[in-house]
Amino acid sequence: MDIDAWLRTLGLERYAAAFREHDIDARVLPHVTAEDLIEIGVASVGHRRKLLDSIATIGAGDAPPSAPVPLEAERRQLTVLHCDMVESTALSARLDNEDLREVIRAYHGTCTRLVARFDGYVANFIGDAVLAYFGWPRAHEDDAERAVRAGLAMVEAVAALRTPAGEALAARVGIATGPVVVGDLVREGPAQGASAVGDTVHQASQLQGHAAPGQVVVAGTTQRLLGARFEQHAVAASPDVAHPASAFVITGERAAESYFDERSASALAPMVGRKPELALLLERWRRACEGEGQSVVLVGEAGVGKSRVVRAVLDAVADEPHVRLRYQCSPHHADSPLRPVVQRLERVTGIAAGDSLDAKLDKIEALVGPQAASPDEVPLMVAMCGLDGSSRYGPIGLDAQAQRARTLEVIVDQVLRLAARQPVLMVFEDAHWMDPTTRELVERCLDHLSDARVLLLQTSRSEAHAARTDQVQLTLARL
C-alpha cells in the first residue's frame, strides 16, 4: 500500500511527511487512533474524521482506492472515464520541469480524490491523462451517474487549479459504458490488476478528445442510463469517434422532484396490495387539513414500494386545494447542507446552470420576495443557494452558525405561512440520505406541527431511520 497515494485520494497529501516522519506504514495504519493523529500534527477535527473513517474501512479488510485489486480477469459492464488536461504539451514547454511536476501532481491528486469520492477506481495515469473505472471492482446500480458526477466535479475542480505563473488549468472528460474484459490482464508494471480491454475504453478516450475544455461528453450507451438526472444536449461527434451519432454534452445536474417519477414517467404500474397503508395516509391527511399537524415515516427496504405509495397519495389529493412541497434526498449530496431544499428552490424558480448571477437573483426574488415576512429573507435564500448577493443586498451580518440558524427559522416560517393559507403536503423522499442540516430542518418543522395544516411525510429505509414519538411509523413489508 502506498501511504502517499492513499492520502492523495482523501485530499490530505499535506500530511504525507508527518506519516513518514513517524514511521506510519501500511502495517501500522489500521491501528492509528485519534490521539496518534493529534500527536503527529493533524489538528483539524474534520481531517482526523476523514482519516479515521478511511482507516476503519482498511481495518475491516477493504483496500483503499489506490491499492491494487488482485482479481482474475472477467467480463463486466463498465463505465470508463477518461480525463485529460488541456494543452499540457504547451504547458510543458513553458514551465520548469519541477514546476510542471507539481502541477501534474496537483491535477492527478484532484482527479484521484474525486474518483474515490464517487467510489470509482483509478486504473492508470497515462502522462497527464487519468483513466478511471466505475463498476469495477465494486459495482453499483448507478455507476454511469457516478462517473458523470465525478467528471463534472473534475472539470470544475481542475479549473480552480493554477500554475506557478497563475495560469488556470482546464480538463475535458469522455465517458462510455459497455462490456469489457477487466482485471489481472497484465502480470507486471503499473497496470497490473487494473487493465480493461474493449471498444468502451477506446470510445471514452475518443470522446474526451472531442470534448471542449471544461466539457464532459458521454456516449449514447451512458446517456441512456442517466435518465433525466442531467442537463444534456446531443452533439455531432467527429468522424473518427466510434458511434459518432451518439455523443452528448452533459452541462449540469437537473433538479429532480422525485427519482421515482424520473424512472416511471413513461409507464406507472398500478399499485397492488397497499390499500390499508394508503387509507391510513389519507386519513392523516384529512386530520392535517383540519389543523391537526401530522408526521408519518414510511419505512421499508429498497424496492418495496415506498415511493409508489407516496405517488398514490399525491394523485389522491391532486384535485384538492393544497400546497405540495416535495424534496428529494440524494446519496451524492449527503454532506451538502440543505441540498434538497436548494434543489427544489432552483427547480421552482427555473434557475438554469447557464444563468447569470443577476438572472438567478431575479428569479429567487420573484418567488420569495412577494411573500417575505422580513428584509433578510431573500438574501438568506440567495446565500443558501451558494450565490453571492452582497452587491445587491449588502452583507447579511451574521456569523456562519447564526446564519444557519436564521435560515432554518425562515424556512420553517415559510412553511407555516403557506399552511395558514392552504394545507401543505411536505414530502422528503429517501430520508436515509438526508444531510444533517436538512434533518435539523425537519426536526424544527416537527416542533411547530401540532396546530399547523401540514402532513410531513418521509420515506426511509428501515435500517436508517428512527421515528420520533410524535411521528407515525408505517412499515412496508414485501408483498
Number of C-alpha atoms within 10 A of each C-alpha: 13 13 18 18 20 23 21 24 23 20 19 18 18 12 18 16 12 16 19 12 10 11 11 16 14 12 8 9 17 18 13 14 14 13 10 13 20 13 12 14 11 19 11 10 12 10 16 18 12 14 20 19 12 18 20 16 13 15 13 9 10 12 16 21 22 20 16 19 18 12 13 10 17 13 12 17 18 25 28 32 36 27 26 26 23 18 12 18 10 9 16 14 10 12 15 11 11 8 15 18 13 13 21 17 14 19 25 20 21 20 28 29 24 23 28 19 16 18 22 28 26 24 25 16 17 9 10 17 22 21 23 27 30 28 23 23 18 11 15 13 9 12 26 27 22 22 30 29 21 27 29 22 18 27 23 15 17 21 17 12 17 15 16 13 9 8 12 12 22 24 26 26 33 31 33 30 29 17 16 21 16 23 23 20 18 14 9 9 7 13 17 17 22 24 18 26 14 12 14 24 25 16 25 27 22 22 28 26 20 22 22 15 19 21 22 32 35 33 27 19 18 25 26 12 15 18 12 17 17 19 15 18 11 16 16 12 20 15 9 10 21 18 14 16 15 17 28 24 21 20 17 18 17 16 24 20 19 18 19 18 16 14 14 11 9 8 8 12 8 8 12 10 10 14 11 9 16 16 12 13 24 18 12 21 25 17 16 25 21 14 18 17 24 26 26 21 24 28 27 21 16 12 10 15 21 22 21 20 21 20 16 17 18 15 10 12 14 12 8 9 11 18 17 15 15 19 24 22 26 19 13 13 14 19 14 15 18 23 22 25 22 18 21 18 22 19 15 13 17 14 19 16 13 10 11 11 11 10 13 22 20 14 17 21 19 13 14 18 16 9 14 16 14 9 10 15 19 24 24 21 22 22 15 19 18 10 14 16 20 12 7 10 13 10 11 13 8 11 8 9 9 10 16 16 14 16 21 20 14 20 18 19 16 17 18 21 15 18 23 14 12 16 25 25 23 18 23 23 26 24 26 21 20 26 20 14 18 21 16 15 19 17 13 15 22 21 11 14 21 16 14 24 28 34 29 25 22 26 25 24 22 16 10 13 18 13 15 13 7 13 15 16 18 16 17 18 10 10 8
